[in-house]
Structure formats: C-alpha cells, structure tokens
Amino acid sequence: MKNLRDALLLLAVLILQATVADRIAIAGVRPDLLVAFVVYFSWIRGPVSGVVAGFSVGLLQDLDAPGPLGLNALAKTIVGFLVAKAGFRVHRSNVGVRFFFFLFAMLVHDVIYFSVYAAGEFGAFLRQFFFVAIPSALYTTVLVLIILTTVERFSRTLLLTDEV
C-alpha cells in the first residue's frame, strides 16, 4: 500500500510541477516541488530509497531540462542520501527542524546544480545562488510546510513522524 501511495504522490508532484509551479510563481520565483518530494521521501524511507527516488526523479526532470543530462539526477541523488542519513536522528515532527531540513536540502541541491551549470564561472554561480536558489528554497520550504501542516491537520496523523 505504501508503494502505491508513494507512486501516486510522485505522479501528483510531477503534474503539479509541470502545470501549477509557473502559475504560483512570485516575482519569477518558482517552487521546486520535485526536490521537496525527494526530501520528504528520503526522510521517511531511508537512504537506499532516498537515493533511488532522487536519481529517478532527477533523471525524469533531466529529460525535460535544458542543462546537461544527469545533472538533476546527480543533485537529487546526493540530496536524497544526505537527508536520509541525517534525518533519522532528528525530531521530525518539529516545524523548525522541518523548515531547516527542507531549506538546507534545497540549497544543497542548488549549489550542486548551479556549480556544474555555471561551468566554473564564479560570478554566474553567485548570481544563480542569490537570485534563484535562495528565493526558490525559501518559497518551496514555506509552501511545503503549509501543505504538510494542512494535510496533517485534516488527516489527523503526522506525515513525518519520529522514530519510536
């Protein structure tokens, strides 16, 4: 049942990213729901599943992205692994911890992505980091926390529960 739920959630995120993300952009800043999915999935399923999800989602995104093939897959794979390894040792139901993990993971993803995409041009990297990565990471993190809180409130269950 978990696998079906995860597949449906991924399908919903893919559809939302392709159709809604541009429409809810604020001053040109779009949320990156695919990285948020990888963070969420890695956090609840662990390192192996997180790496597989990160690679798979990244490769799907690479098929439609203008950058080098495999760059999204690489960035999301690393993020999936790091979040899964670090995330099992923290209080996941705390909103501050959630904010930090989502924000940090988004920024790590973008540092990896823009480092390669800028091809060694430090000025281009800094522009992308400050004008794209940070605003997008903040926007996505706040949006995901609102969605998680809303779903948890209506379902009366924690989606990111602590280990027992």
N, C-alpha and C positions, 0 to 999 in steps of 0.2 A: 504494500500500500504506500510506503514511503517513496518508493521509486516512481510510482505513478504520480504522486503529489509533486515530487521534485521535477519531473518532466513537464507537468502542466504549468508549474511555476516558471520554469525556464521558458516555455513557449509564451506565456503571458508577458514575461520581461522582454523577450525578443520582439514581440509585437508592439509593446509599449515604447521600446527604444526606437523602433523604426517609424512609428506613427505619431506618438504623442510628445516625445522629447523635444522636437523642434518647436512645437506649439506652446510648450510651457517654459520655453527659454526666457530668461530675464536678462535684458541688455546683452543679448547674444550668448549668454552663459547657459549651456545645456546640462542637464543631469546625465550622468553616465550610469545608467541602471544595470548595465552588464557587469561592471566592476562591483557594484553593490551586491549583485546576485552571487558573484564568486566569493565575496567576503562572507556573506550570510551562509552560503552553502558550506564553505570551508570551516567556518566557525562551528557549525552543528554536526558536520560529518567527519571531520578529521583530515589529516594531511594527505593520505592517499586519494581520497575522494576529492579533496580540495584541489590537488594537482591535476587530476583528470578533468574536473569541471573547469578549472582555469584554462587548461590547454584547449579543451573542446570549445568553450565559449569564445576564447581568443581566436582560435582558428576560424570559427564561423564569422566572427567580426572581420578578420583579415580578408576574407573572400570578398568583402564589400568595401574595404578601406583603401585609401589611396597610397598608404605607406608600404614599406617592404613586407612581403608575405612572411608571416610568422612573428612579427613584432608584437602584435596584441597577444598572441599565444604565449610568447615568452614572458611578457609583463604580467599577464594574468596568472600564469603558472607559478611564478615566483610569489606573487601576492597570495595566491591560494595556499601555498605551502607555509609562508611566514605567518599568516593569520591563524591557520590551523594549529601550528606548533605553539604559538604564543597564546592563542585564545582559550585553550583549555585550562589555563592556570589563573584565570581572572573571574571576577564576579560579573557574569554576562547579563544578568538582569538589571544591572545598574545603568541608568541612562547616560551618565558621564563616561563610563567605560565603553559603552556602545558608541557614543559620539567620538571618543578618541580612536577606537579601533577602525571605525569606518573612515574617518578623516585621514588617519595615518596610512591606511591601506590605499586609499585613493591617491594620496600624494606619492607613495612609493611606486604605484603603478605609473603615474605620470612622469616621475623622474626617470624611470627605466625607459618609458616610451619616448619622451622628448630628448633624452640623452642620445639615443640612437637616431631618432628622426632629425635632430639638428646637425648630425654628422660632424661633430667636433666644433661647431661654431657656438662658442660660449654665449655670445650676445643673443643669438636666436633662442638658445635654451632658456636663458633668463627671462626673455620676453614671454615665451610659451609658459614657463613656470608661474610667473607672477600674474599674467593676464588671462591665462586659460586654466592652468592646473589648480591653483588655489581657489579661485571663484567657483569652478566646477566642483571641486572636492567639498567645499562648504555647502553649496547648494544641494548636492546629491546627499550629503550626510544629513542635513536637516530634513530633506524630503523623505529619506528612508526612515529616519526616526519617527517622523509623523505617521508614515504608513504602518510601521511596526507597532507603534503605540495604539493606533486606531484599530488595527486587526486584533491585537491582544485584548483590547477593551471589549470589542464586540464578541470575540470568541471565548473570552474569559479564561484564556490559557496563555502562558508565556511561550513565545516562539523561540526565544534564545534563553533557555533555562540553564541554570548552573548544574554542574555535575553533582551527583549525590554520592 
